[in-house]
Amino acid sequence: MFGQHEASSVLRRRLRVGTGCGLAIFVALLARLWMLQVLQGEEMRTLSESNRIRLRRVEGTRGLIVDRLGRTLVDSRASFDAMLVPEDAVDLPSTVETLAHFLKQPTAQTQAILDQAAGRPPFQEVLVKRDLDWDEVVAIETHQLDLPGVSLRITARRSYPFGPLLAHTLGYVGEVTKDEVEHNPEYRAGDLAGKAGLEKQWEHYLRGAIGGQQVEVDALGRELSVLHEVEAQPGATLVLSIDLDLQQAAENALGDRAGAVVALDPRNGDVLTMVSHPSFDPNEFVHGIQGQSWRELVDHPRHPLNNRAIQGQYPPGSTFKIIMAAAALEEGIINPFQRLSCGGTFFFGNREFRCWKKGGHGSLNLNGALVNSCDVFFYQVGQRLGIDTIAQYARAFGLGLPTGIALEQEKSGTVPDPEWKQKRFGQPWYAGETVSVSIGQGYVTATPLQMAQVISAVASGTLHRPHLVKRIQAATGDVIEEFAPEPHAALPLRKTTLMQLREGLQDVVDKGTGKNARLPGISVAGKTGTSQVVKLGEKRLKAAQLPWNQRDHAWFVAYAPTDGPQIAVAALVEHADGGGGAVAAPLVREVLSTFFQLQEQRQPKQYAQN
């Protein structure tokens, strides 16, 4: 009996303990349910729905950039990107390591990408790598079950089919910075945006409008279906004034030499070609340029990232004599028949200034001085004009100010005068400095685009603002905006001055220093220029005897045909193997020759002003 009573007592105690534990667990469950459904109900419902239905942002395809005849210069191609939703990964460190292996990149690099996106909303995709190659795509698709939270996204990736051709003008795209994301609600980390050139300047039109999808996903984050979609809108198309064929011809003519070539339509300011060499491949920036490649570009001794056409500031050399001649005629300093003597040297105070031709040119009028590019003649003209008058006319031709072309970081060059020097150096202007400026040396500098504008103004009589974009079109082909020519002003020159100037420049090519620019059957007017990089010594060394970086720059500016100009060209070859007549004039001849060959092959309306 005692044994049964004792066993019954133990059983009751165990029953009470079990009942108490059960009640405790039940209460705990009720409390947890109350917390999840009442206190955190809204949050849990949101997370649950987010885990089943996701909102996916869809970028619009970036707009095209085409040349004046509609040929594609920049487009977009299909690309696969690797995306990861960390919340969907069962074992995030393991997923990151496996994914990094398939993407052939260090695990630390992949983890760093996730760390940078730490502040994003829950279940938002993180871009891990862009533009996967086919092996990477296959690896991720094959091992999808081993990569919960990982997916592939098909996007439109920017493509530059001609590589370095026109790279400085077109620019490139790159990933947005943290600052851009903070200041522009349209951007999100990982987005691409224009970083240079037209890509940046016209970002608003090229970018397009963002769309979105409401997608249903499974427990691994894999897409099951699209429930709702707002279509993204493609960006607009930029139609440029650039002629692709002429651009290629100018690139070929310049070759491997450092320099720039700019061709304008003198009737309206259309930029027909804009070459800067050396160049770079903008496709490298689309993927996210690697540190080593970036350092090679930045540290390159010839600075391939610099757009020499609008940023290179060079002494214009004897091409500046165009402005000197115009000023002298307009101010009545000389007349077309007046002759000045050149004995090969010009003395000012105790300084000797030499002519490029040893022994001099003898007695010359203005036409002869232009044809032979006589330095001593223009030294004397400069002293009679004075620096203030020279500066006044230089600015009237567009020097010393940006042209206003729609590209960032355009340089203004330098038109020196006493006020400029006092502000820049805190020193007065010395009359001897005017002598150097008279032949485009000393402090005066200009960009190749500015000199193209100068010769274009001589051809047309009007200073036009150079422009690259003719119109903006929607993806449907409808014109959004069209840009008419923008003349700054007529040159402040009498008709007789322009006529005498044009006759002199035609004679430069027909029988002077620019004879290497002659074209059969087409009259060309132009001016050679050779600008010193270092001061001449007592010996007149040839270019081949000097280090590359001490050789003179070679210039040539020209327009054609003289009886109805359709094209104006400026070419600059850095540290050339000879002067403007020997090096730059043949280059311009190639550009002009191609232009007129193209004219014969095409309908005239394709180069009409409108």
C-alpha angles and dihedrals in degrees: 000000000000091000093053092048092051093049091049090052092052091048092052091050091050090047091052091048092048091047091049092050091048092050090048092051090046091051090047091051091048090050091049092048090048090051094048097042101035111021096031099018097115093046093047092048090052093049092046093050091044089054090055102031121035132188109224121196116224121199121217117244109263115251125258127253113212136177125247091278094049097258113149116253097165128019141151130253134195115273138176120230126191113233130187132194102199093200090062094054112100092200105019098187091050092046092049092050093048093045092049089053093053091046092050094233132117117275089231090057092051092047091049089057090054092046091055090054093050094117096056123115117271116278093014113141119249119213106231101173136357132218100013119202120238095263090055092048092051092047093054094044092048094049097039093129090055091052109057110185093023121114141161121242123198111220138167109257123200115253132192104196094188095049112201093009107112091351095143092051099042094040122194143260129245141171115292118254126238089253092054091051092051094049100040119052091198091068128078129185109280095029120130123231138171111280103176144007122005090338089067100033093054098032093127092061099035098048099068126201126304119243133186147211132213104214134182115226136187128234091281092053093252116149115252102173144340109248099182136358138195106197119234116236119233119237124257125267120247113215108203132203088230118116109216094205093050091045091055091047092052091047090051092047092053091045118172094338121113113248146080140266124197125182122189136184100238091205096065112359096256111163103229096179137001118186127181121177138230093039138178138228110257090198088077091065094053092069092043108270115253121243094247093051091047092051091050090055095045095044096042108125092226095049103229093189091063114097099221092188093068104011103040109097112196136166102262092220116193093349083078088067087079088068092041091053092048092049093047093051094043094048093044093239088137136000126224092261100045115110130211127190127242118193094169096267138062122201122209115175106315094333127099120213116193134211118233088243113071109230093021135246101276119221115358141173122211094273091052091047090055094044092051095031090230112195097195092055091056093042086063093044090051093054091052094048098044126214096276093057092044090052091048093056094041089058091046087060091052101261122137093033134075112262090229096240112163096256127103126245097024110169123227100213119217132282103183126210134152093275092051093049094048091051094043101041105009089239135117123251116260120213091229089064090063088064092063093044089054090072097038097266133109116046098346115106136168139181122241089248091055092051090049087053090050095054091041090054091052089051096049104022089233132094105227125192106243112237135186105189116070097178146341118235131192118236086260091060095252113140112246097180136353125201121220123205114280112212113195095201143305114277110263091240133117118244090247091054092051091047093052091045093051092047090052093050092049089052089051088065098034097050111353144063092313097059091118088071096061118129124199111251095000124090115225129193121197151132132236124219137186116188122197120234095188130020116272115253126214090276120064100227122195119240093254089058093058131074111261095251092053097053121108124261116246120222135185128171123183148155134204150241096019094209095055112004116217101166137031121191136191121190128186123185114191119227092352129193090242145358131299094272094051100039113019100035095062088048092055090045089059091052093048092046092053091047094056093042088055089048090058092050096048139055113268091235091070089072097035117128093254 
